[in-house]
Amino acid sequence: MTQYTHGHHESVLRSHSWRTAQNSCAYLLTSLSPNMHVLDVGCGPGTITADLAKLVPAGHVTGIERSAEDVLQKAREAAAAQGVANITYALGDVLSLDFPDNTFDVVHAHQVLQHVSDPVRALREMVRVAKPGGIVAARDTDFSAMTWHPESEGLSLWRKTHQQVARANGGDPDAGRRLLSWALQAGLARDQITASASVWCYSTPEEVEWWSSSWAERVLASEFASGALDRGFATPEDLDGMSQGWKAWGSHSDAWFALLHGEILCKV
């Protein structure tokens, strides 16, 4: 596993807690049935995980995170507050899943493989713990394909620096475009893979304010900031310029931001 580029600063968790099954794994939802057992890899604060549990009320969902027990505890508390009981959270590493072969009907990973040093091995592990006839599903961002308006030097520097930090951490920030290739390398049959794409688009004043303020804080306070500084990819002045760039971008009435995601839905 790589070093996690974002870390678990409050500004990161606030952003990740916006995610739902509908806005983050819509491509998977029609494949679910009420009695399925699901593994959610890299579950973070658990908002997607809890949604998946609601969609398999006669089944069970297990969410795993590699090393963030405090984040998992918050996920447990959030699930309990929603009355979601068919859910378990535990520590776990996608490169060495602590489950027997043929355990889950669905193995799902959202924005995980971009942070993994060996995504092909990760997919093989996901296939291993999936039942025959089951599903392996993954969705990942493609940083090079992100686009926005108006143009911003601060945002351009942010993307370049983020890609440098992510790659230095052992990950691939353009994972979205490579998911199909990785699935084939993991031994999945081409005729059993559906490859697709979807976007997050922030365009309303409320969405723009939320997205810009989130990143204006994250570039100064998250592990991205320390990674950029420690490796010499940015100076404190650079980070401040990125933060101010996010704020300035978010102040425009015509601000618009789109994030492309690649997706794979694989029959095992």
N, C-alpha and C positions, 0 to 999 in steps of 0.2 A: 504494500500500500504506500502511496505517496504521503508527503506532508500535506494536510488539508489546507488549501490556499486561503479559504475564507475564515476558518476558525469559527468560534461560536460566540462571538461578541453579540451583545443584545441587539445591535442594529442588523446583524446577519440573521439572527433568529426571528426578528420582527418581519424581515423580508420573506424568509422561508415559511413562516406561519401563514402567509397569504395564500399559499398553495393548497389547492383542493384536488380531489380526484377529477372533477370536471375540467378544470383549467390546466391540469398537468398530465393526465393520462386518459383523456377521452378516447384515444385510439384503442384502449384496452377494455373499456367498460362493457361493450356488447358481448364480450367473450366470457363475462363472469356469470356464475349461477349461484343460487343462494347457499348451497352446501359446500362450497369450495374451501380449501385450505390454502392460504396465500402467504408468501414470504415477501416482505417489503424491505429491500436492502438499502441501507443508508437512509433510514427513515427520518432523521433529524427531529424536529419538534413534533412530528407525528400527525400533522393535519391530513395529509394524503392517506396515511395508514388508517386513521379512524374512519375516514370516508369509505375506504375499501371494506372495513369491517361492517359498516352499515349495509353495504351492498351484498354481503354474504352472511346474512343473519343466522343461518343454520350451520355455518362453517366457522372458520377461525382465521385470524390474521396475526402473524408474528412480524414485528418490526425490529430490525437490528441496526446498531450503530457501532463503529469500531472502538471508540474510546471515550464517549461523552456520556457518562453515567448521569451527570446532572441534567443534561438535556433529555435523556430518557425518562428521568423522574418527572420532569415537567410534562412530558408526553403522557405518562401514566395518569397524572393528575387531570390533564385536559380530557382524556378519554373517560375517566370516571365522572367528571363533571357533566359530560354529555350522556352518561348512562350507557356507554359502549363497554360491554363486558366480554365480548368474544375476541379479545385482543391481548397479546403478550409482547412486552418490550424486553430486549436483552442485548448485551454486548456481542458483537460478532464481526468477523472479517470476511469480506466477499472472496478473498483469495484462498481462504481455507474455512469453508462453512462447516459449522459444528452440527451438522444434521446428517442422518443416514441418506443413502441413495433413495430416490423415488418417494420423497416425503410430501411434496407440495403439488397442488394442481396448477398454481401460478407462482412464478418467481419474477418479481418486478423490481426495477431499479430506475429511479428518477434522478438525473443529473449526478450520477455516481461514477460511471466509467471514465469520464473526463479526468477524474482525480486518482485513477488507479494506475499503478506502474505497469501492469500487465493485463490489459482489458480482455485479451483473448483467454487467458487463464481464468479470469473472473467469470466470463461467459461459460466456460467449460464447467466451472463449479456450479453455476446457476442451473445448467442443464443437468448436471449430476443429481441435484436434489429435487429436480422436477420429475413428476410421475410420467411414465410413457403415455403419450397423448396429451400431456400437459402443455403449458405455455410459459415461455420465457419472453419477457417484455422489457425494453429499455428505451429511455428517451434522454437525449443530451443536447445541450446548447452547442452552438457553433459561433464562437466569438468573432471570427473573421467575417461572418455573414451578418452580424448586427449592423443596423443602420438607423440613422436618426436625422432629424431636421429641427432647428437650423444647424449648420456645421459648427463645430466647436473644437478649438485646439485642445482645450482641457480634456474633453471626452476622447479625442483621438490619442492623446498621450496616455490617458487611463487605459484604453484598450491595449495599446502597445505594451505598457508596463504590466498589465494583468497577464497577458500572454507570456511575457518573459518570466514572471514569477511562477506561473502555473507550470511551464515547461521545466524550470529549474527545480520545482518540487517533484518532477517525475510524471506529470500528467500531460494531457493533450486538450487544450482549450477549444480545439476545433473537432471535438469528438463526434458531434452530430453527423457530419458527412461521412464518418468512417464506421458507423455502427454496422452497416450491411457487410462491409469487408471483414470486420472483426468476427461477425457471426459466422461467416463462411470459413474463416480460419479456425474457428472453434469447432468445426465439423458439422454444423447445421446444414441441412439440405436446402438448396436455393428455392425449390418449389414449396418449401414449408415456411418460408420467410416472407412476410409482408413488410416492405420498407415504405415509410411515409414521412411527412413533415408537417409541422404546425407551428404557429407563432403565438407569442405573447405580444400584444401591441398596447402601448400606453399613449393615450391621446386626449382623454378628457382632462379638464383642469385638475380634478381630484387625483386621477391616476398619475399625471405628470408630477404633481407636487409630492406625492408619496414616493415615487420612484427616484426623483432627483434628490430629495432630502435624505432618503435611505443611503444612496451612494455617496452623497456629500459627507455623511458621517462615516461610512464604511471605509473610505479611502484614507481616513485619518486614524481610525480607532481599531480596525479589525486586523487579523493576522496578515492580510494582504499588505497592509502598511509596513509592518515590521519586516515581512519578507522582502519587500521592495527596497527598504533602507539597508537591511543587513547584507543583501547581495549587491548593493551598489547600482541597482536599476533606477533608483530615484533618490532625490534629496528631499529634505523636509519642505523646501520651497516648491519642488515639483508636486509633492502630495497636496500642498496647500493650493497650488494652481489647479489641480484636478478637482479638488473639493469646490473651489470657487467656480470652476467651469460647470460642474453639475448644477450649482445653484443658479448660475446665469442662464444655462440652458432651460432650466425649469421655470424661469420667469417669463419666457416667451409665450404669447397666447397661441402660437401655431406650433408649439413643441410637439414632437411625435417621435416615438422610439419603438422599434420592432426587433424582437429576438427570434431568430429561426431555431427550431429544434428538429433534429433527426429522430426518427422512431423506428424500432423494429418489433414486430410481433411474430414470434417463432413457435411453431408446433414442434414438440419434442417427439 
